[in-house]
Amino acid sequence: MNLYHLSTENHDGETFKPRVPKTANDFEDKKGKRICFASTISGAWRAHPRGGADDHTGCTIYNKFYVHVPAKSINKRHTKIPRVEEVPDVSVTDEIWVTKRTKMKCIGIIQAGTGWRELQNVLENGDDPSNLLRYKVHFKWIKKFN
């Protein structure tokens, strides 16, 4: 199982402890302690509080992120796919919770966001910026680490 965690900071070698994220949205579970990962990099970007929300429109194009994975394999019994009641947008975030302390390994840096065409469609149609979730996330590797 692939597990990806994006951050604007490099957490290589740090051990994360499960907790309720300070950045959890009002509609997300506030009880279950977890470390948030996603099964895809695109999903991790969609789930990230800074993924597409750097300004008042909720639209930011091509932010830089450190890509982290667990340093060691995680036993499936320490993972949980949240229910829609816990994370309503789980179908687009590909979110997976890890419920045990996890040492992080940084595997590289990406630049990720939605393309200008998608942003233009949202803005020109007067759509709610959250509709960007339905668009493809584009990313490119800036640097890969061993």
C-alpha positions as CSV (number, residue, x, y, z in Angstrom):
1,M,0.0,0.0,0.0
2,N,1.4,3.4,-1.0
3,L,1.2,6.1,1.7
4,Y,2.1,9.7,0.9
5,H,2.2,12.7,3.2
6,L,2.9,16.2,1.8
7,S,4.3,19.1,3.8
8,T,5.7,22.5,3.1
9,E,8.6,21.5,5.5
10,N,11.0,18.6,5.3
11,H,10.3,16.1,8.1
12,D,12.8,13.5,7.1
13,G,13.8,11.3,10.1
14,E,11.1,12.9,12.4
15,T,8.7,10.6,14.2
16,F,5.0,11.7,13.9
17,K,2.6,10.9,16.7
18,P,-1.1,10.3,15.9
19,R,-3.2,13.3,16.8
20,V,-6.3,15.2,15.7
21,P,-4.8,17.7,13.2
22,K,-5.0,21.3,14.1
23,T,-5.9,21.9,10.4
24,A,-8.9,19.6,10.4
25,N,-11.9,21.2,8.7
26,D,-15.1,21.9,10.6
27,F,-16.7,19.0,8.8
28,E,-14.0,16.4,9.7
29,D,-13.7,14.1,12.6
30,K,-12.3,15.8,15.7
31,K,-11.9,12.6,17.9
32,G,-9.8,10.1,16.1
33,K,-6.0,10.5,16.5
34,R,-4.2,9.9,13.3
35,I,-1.4,10.7,11.0
36,C,-2.9,11.7,7.6
37,F,-1.6,10.0,4.5
38,A,-3.1,9.4,1.1
39,S,-2.7,6.5,-1.3
40,T,-1.8,8.9,-4.1
41,I,0.2,12.1,-4.3
42,S,-2.8,13.9,-6.0
43,G,-5.0,12.9,-3.1
44,A,-2.4,14.0,-0.6
45,W,-2.4,17.4,-2.3
46,R,-6.2,17.7,-2.2
47,A,-6.2,16.8,1.5
48,H,-3.4,19.2,2.4
49,P,-4.6,22.4,4.0
50,R,-2.1,24.4,2.0
51,G,-2.7,22.4,-1.2
52,G,-5.0,24.9,-2.8
53,A,-5.8,27.4,-0.2
54,D,-3.2,30.1,0.0
55,D,-5.4,33.0,-0.7
56,H,-9.0,34.1,-0.3
57,T,-10.2,32.3,-3.5
58,G,-8.9,29.0,-2.2
59,C,-6.8,28.7,-5.4
60,T,-3.1,28.4,-5.5
61,I,-1.2,27.2,-8.5
62,Y,1.9,25.0,-8.1
63,N,3.1,25.2,-4.6
64,K,6.2,23.3,-3.6
65,F,5.9,20.3,-1.2
66,Y,8.1,17.7,0.4
67,V,6.8,14.2,-0.2
68,H,7.1,11.9,2.7
69,V,6.5,8.2,3.2
70,P,6.7,6.0,6.3
71,A,10.4,5.0,6.8
72,K,9.2,1.5,7.5
73,S,6.3,-0.6,6.2
74,I,3.1,0.0,8.2
75,N,1.0,-3.0,9.2
76,K,-2.4,-2.8,7.7
77,R,-4.0,-3.1,11.2
78,H,-2.5,0.3,12.0
79,T,-4.2,2.0,9.1
80,K,-7.8,3.1,8.6
81,I,-9.6,4.5,5.5
82,P,-11.9,7.1,7.1
83,R,-15.7,6.8,6.5
84,V,-17.5,9.6,4.7
85,E,-18.9,10.7,8.0
86,E,-15.4,11.3,9.3
87,V,-13.9,12.9,6.1
88,P,-16.7,13.8,3.6
89,D,-14.2,14.4,0.8
90,V,-12.4,11.1,1.3
91,S,-13.3,10.0,-2.3
92,V,-11.1,12.7,-3.7
93,T,-8.4,12.9,-1.1
94,D,-7.7,9.1,-1.1
95,E,-7.0,9.6,2.6
96,I,-5.6,6.9,4.8
97,W,-5.0,7.3,8.5
98,V,-2.1,5.7,10.4
99,T,-2.8,5.2,14.0
100,K,0.7,4.5,15.4
101,R,3.9,6.5,15.8
102,T,5.6,6.7,12.4
103,K,9.1,7.8,11.4
104,M,8.9,9.8,8.2
105,K,11.2,9.6,5.2
106,C,11.4,12.4,2.6
107,I,11.5,10.9,-0.9
108,G,11.6,14.2,-2.8
109,I,10.2,17.6,-3.6
110,I,7.4,18.3,-6.0
111,Q,5.6,21.3,-7.4
112,A,1.9,20.6,-7.5
113,G,-1.4,22.3,-8.2
114,T,-4.2,22.5,-10.7
115,G,-3.6,23.8,-14.2
116,W,-4.5,27.3,-15.4
117,R,-7.2,25.9,-17.6
118,E,-9.0,24.3,-14.6
119,L,-8.6,27.5,-12.6
120,Q,-9.9,29.6,-15.4
121,N,-13.0,27.3,-15.8
122,V,-13.8,27.6,-12.1
123,L,-13.4,31.4,-12.1
124,E,-15.1,32.1,-15.4
125,N,-18.1,29.9,-14.5
126,G,-18.4,31.6,-11.1
127,D,-18.0,28.2,-9.4
128,D,-17.1,27.7,-5.8
129,P,-13.3,27.2,-5.7
130,S,-13.8,24.0,-3.8
131,N,-14.9,22.6,-7.2
132,L,-11.2,22.4,-8.0
133,L,-11.3,19.1,-6.2
134,R,-12.8,17.5,-9.3
135,Y,-10.0,18.6,-11.5
136,K,-6.7,16.8,-12.1
137,V,-3.8,17.7,-9.9
138,H,-0.6,18.2,-11.9
139,F,2.7,17.8,-10.3
140,K,6.3,17.5,-11.3
141,W,9.3,16.2,-9.3
142,I,11.8,19.0,-8.6
143,K,14.1,16.6,-6.8
144,K,14.1,13.0,-5.8
145,F,15.9,11.6,-2.8
146,N,17.1,8.0,-2.3
